[in-house]
């Protein structure tokens, strides 16, 4: 590691992160959207991440960072951070950069007032988080998939960007026809904290941050947070009376008209959303929920999440 320099992310090197993403992912990232995603000042901290550069080189070799967000835990609001983008240039893999960057990022996060880091690691990153970064793993998230009888245009659209854009436009038209765009949201708008469980704070700052990622639609007393990503993804479903069945039935009808085969979401097992949707689709075990705490005594195993909380939503 002595031949690598670890430099904190900021506006002067953000272009290097975009360049690294392009190499690792094989496609050009949307710089405007990513800058908005990384602008977390509203939550109390920003730029909690590090780029690695091999000495003598100007191209970034690796990156690890976390996204600050506020969490309601045991009746108290605390600053947390979600483990976010992790990537290593193909020419620099096997050098231990992921672990070194993560440890340095965690030290920075703790200095900035973050009480814990959490995330949903996939099978590739899970061993490193648990074995080398001391993450705890209390449970796995669940995936709920609702299959819609329709001509599955979305399967072809996933391979044809032009068709995907047309399908998204048609879906938006249908949603505007059959749903009402939610105006001022009743805050905090969350099926997790609304049911009395510990979870991410969904205040105005949260939904302003997510504004370009999803749209809020309302049917009766139910608010659905939706986005099109080749499927219809539900970030959360919040109902004043706890009954979301009519809204989901109407959403299935819209999906059928739009040629979208699947409606999907992810949530904590035992959560309000899991209970509401479990009988309406196929449920399977999904990614691990894990965390590393910087202070003792926090009941982090009690936290619940929905897809809207993921940094990828």
Protein Blocks (a to p, Z undefined) as FASTA:
>chain_A
ZZpccddddfklmmmmmmmmmmmnopacdfklmmmmmmmklnopahiacddddehiabdf
bdcddddddddeehiacdddddddddddfklgonlmmmmmmmmmmmmmmmnopabdcddd
dfklmmmmmmmnopacfbccdddddddddddfklmmmmmmklmmmmmmmmmmmmmmmmcc
dfbddddddfklmnopacddddfklmmmmmmmpccddehjbccddddehiacdfbdcdfk
lpaklmmmmmmmmmmmnopabdcddddehiaklmmmmmmmccddddddddddfbehiafk
lpccdfklpmkZZ
